[in-house]
Amino acid sequence: MSHRCRLALLAAVVVTAAGAAAAQSAVPSRGQTLYELHCIGCHTTQMHWRANRRATDWATLRDQVQRWQATAQLNWHAEDIDEVARHLNDTIYRFERPPRPIAGVAPPAAR
């Protein structure tokens, strides 16, 4: 195989890998999907920036997601509530939050 063919093949691989990475990053998170399906219909993201918002830290943000999903009778699991709270935190609030638990490892307080 000539040097040019190798370079062309390498370039094609790099372009394909870059395209695959971009496609993966475009996939919405579960939290984003749940928020867009169930929450955005009643309010836009503008409400999160209002002066008298009730979410003032990670715990109160999660509490508000819990409260509103219950009001809407969505019956979300704790993981769904966490995912929507994480989506809102990652895109709007930026509160310090606890790390995601590692499967099979109890949190320090529970040990």
N, C-alpha and C positions, 0 to 999 in steps of 0.2 A: 504494500500500500504506500502510495507516495506521501510525501510530507504534506502536500496541500490537502489530500484526501483525509489524512489524520486530523489536520486542523479544522477542516469543514465538519468532520464527524464530532470532534470535541466541541465545537461551537454549537452544533445542533443539540448535543446533550445538555450543555449549559443553558441554552434557551428553553429547552423542554423542562428542565428542573426548575428554572426561575418561574415559568408559567404555572407549574404545578404548585409551587409554594404560594404564589399569588392567589390561585384558586382556593387553596386551603384557608388562607387568611380571610377570604371573602365570605366564608361560611359563617352565618350568625351563630352565636352561642345559644345554648338552651335558655339562658336567662333573657337574652334579647328577644328570642322567639316568643317566649311566654309573655313578656312585657308588651310586645307589639300586637299579639293576638288578643290579650285580655285587658290591658291597662290603657293603652294609648287612645282607645275609642272614647274614653271619658275625659281625658286630659292630655295635653301635650307636654313635652318636656319643659316648657316654660314654667309650669307650676313648681318645678323643683328649684327654680331660681328665685322664687318669691321671698320677700323679706321675712315673713312670719312662718317659714317652713318648720315642720315638726321634727324632721330628721336633723339632728345636730351632731351625731356621731354614728359609728357602725351599729351599735346596739339599737339605737332609736330608728335608724334606717330599716334594719331588719324587722323591728316591731311594726313599723308602718306598712311594710310589704305584707307581713302576717295579717295585720288588721284589715287591709283592703282586700286581700284575697278571701278572707272570711266574709267580709261584707258582700262581696260579689258571689259568694258560695261556690268558689272554685275547687275547694277541697284539695289544695296542693299539699304535697308531702314537704317535710322540712327541707329536703334537698332542693325542691323547686323554689321555695321561699329564699333559700340561700343563693341560688343561681340568679334570681331576679334582683336581689339586693346587691350581689356582686356586679351584675351588669350596670345597675344604676350608679354604684360606687365607682366603677371603672370609667364610666362615661360622663358622670356629672359631679358627684360629691367629693370623691378622693379622700375619704376618711381613712384613718389607720384601721386596719382590720386584722382579725386573727388569721393565722395561716390555715390553709385547708388541712383537714385531718388526713393522716396517712392511714390507709386501710389496714386494719389489724393492729394498729398501735393506739393504745389508750392515751388520751390527753394527760398531761402531767398531774392535774388535780384529781384524776380518777385512778391514778396508780397507787 
